[in-house]
Amino acid sequence: MFGFDGSTKAIVHFLEKIRDNKEGKDLTHKEVRAYGRLMLALVPELSVDRPEEIKCLLAAMSTAGLPHYDRSFAAAQILKLLKDYEQRQFDSSGGEF
């Protein structure tokens, strides 16, 4: 897709911003929802092992009516899934990544 290599590094930055936005000081609901929808479109292209869980959390993050804390929680959970996947990849490659 447009030269996208499936790396999760591209979305980690945005997820960290959302995770750290518990009080809504840096991002509005509208901005977080837009980021969520944009990242949701990329999930099929990502190199991950639990895409359905990530899609579910991104879809929830993109819905109307959630407080910033809940969107922040969803972002933190996605980051945890991505970190766990990366660690498993590292471990299975014998420490060479």
PLY file of the C-alpha trace (Angstrom):
ply
format ascii 1.0
element vertex 97
property float x
property float y
property float z
element edge 96
property int vertex1
property int vertex2
end_header
0.00 0.00 0.00
1.74 3.13 -1.27
5.15 1.78 -0.27
4.08 1.15 3.34
6.21 -1.67 4.72
3.91 -2.84 7.52
6.08 -1.42 10.27
4.25 -0.47 13.44
6.81 2.26 14.16
4.76 4.66 12.07
1.73 4.49 14.35
3.48 4.14 17.71
4.15 7.88 17.86
0.45 8.69 17.42
-0.64 6.02 19.90
1.77 7.42 22.49
0.31 10.90 22.01
-3.19 9.53 22.53
-2.10 7.43 25.51
-0.63 10.52 27.18
-3.72 12.62 26.45
-5.81 11.42 29.41
-7.13 14.88 30.19
-7.53 16.05 26.59
-4.99 18.85 26.88
-3.07 18.17 23.68
-5.61 16.47 21.41
-9.33 17.04 21.04
-11.86 14.21 20.84
-12.19 14.95 17.14
-8.44 14.64 16.57
-8.16 11.39 18.53
-11.11 9.94 16.64
-9.50 10.94 13.33
-6.19 9.32 14.29
-8.07 6.18 15.32
-9.91 5.95 12.00
-6.71 6.56 10.03
-4.81 3.88 11.93
-7.75 1.48 11.62
-7.42 1.66 7.84
-3.76 0.58 8.15
-4.30 -2.51 10.32
-4.56 -4.94 7.36
-1.12 -3.73 6.25
0.56 -3.97 9.67
2.93 -6.78 10.59
1.19 -7.91 13.78
-0.16 -11.17 15.14
-3.37 -9.93 16.80
-4.94 -7.60 14.24
-8.53 -8.25 15.35
-7.80 -7.03 18.88
-6.04 -3.96 17.54
-8.91 -3.25 15.15
-11.43 -3.57 17.98
-9.53 -1.12 20.18
-9.03 1.36 17.33
-12.71 1.16 16.41
-13.66 1.80 20.04
-11.22 4.71 20.19
-12.89 6.15 17.08
-16.43 6.08 18.42
-18.26 9.13 19.67
-18.99 9.67 23.33
-15.92 8.18 25.00
-13.96 10.26 27.50
-10.29 10.98 26.85
-9.30 8.55 29.60
-10.95 5.62 27.77
-9.31 6.56 24.47
-5.99 6.83 26.32
-6.56 3.38 27.83
-7.27 1.88 24.38
-4.08 3.42 22.98
-2.07 2.02 25.90
-3.50 -1.46 25.29
-2.62 -1.31 21.59
0.91 -0.22 22.47
1.15 -3.17 24.84
0.02 -5.59 22.10
2.59 -4.12 19.70
5.36 -4.30 22.29
4.49 -7.91 23.15
4.55 -8.84 19.45
7.90 -7.11 18.96
9.35 -8.94 21.97
8.13 -12.30 20.67
9.69 -11.55 17.28
12.96 -10.61 18.98
12.92 -13.74 21.14
12.12 -16.05 18.23
14.95 -14.60 16.14
17.46 -15.41 18.85
17.86 -11.80 19.87
18.58 -10.49 16.38
16.08 -7.96 15.19
0 1
1 2
2 3
3 4
4 5
5 6
6 7
7 8
8 9
9 10
10 11
11 12
12 13
13 14
14 15
15 16
16 17
17 18
18 19
19 20
20 21
21 22
22 23
23 24
24 25
25 26
26 27
27 28
28 29
29 30
30 31
31 32
32 33
33 34
34 35
35 36
36 37
37 38
38 39
39 40
40 41
41 42
42 43
43 44
44 45
45 46
46 47
47 48
48 49
49 50
50 51
51 52
52 53
53 54
54 55
55 56
56 57
57 58
58 59
59 60
60 61
61 62
62 63
63 64
64 65
65 66
66 67
67 68
68 69
69 70
70 71
71 72
72 73
73 74
74 75
75 76
76 77
77 78
78 79
79 80
80 81
81 82
82 83
83 84
84 85
85 86
86 87
87 88
88 89
89 90
90 91
91 92
92 93
93 94
94 95
95 96
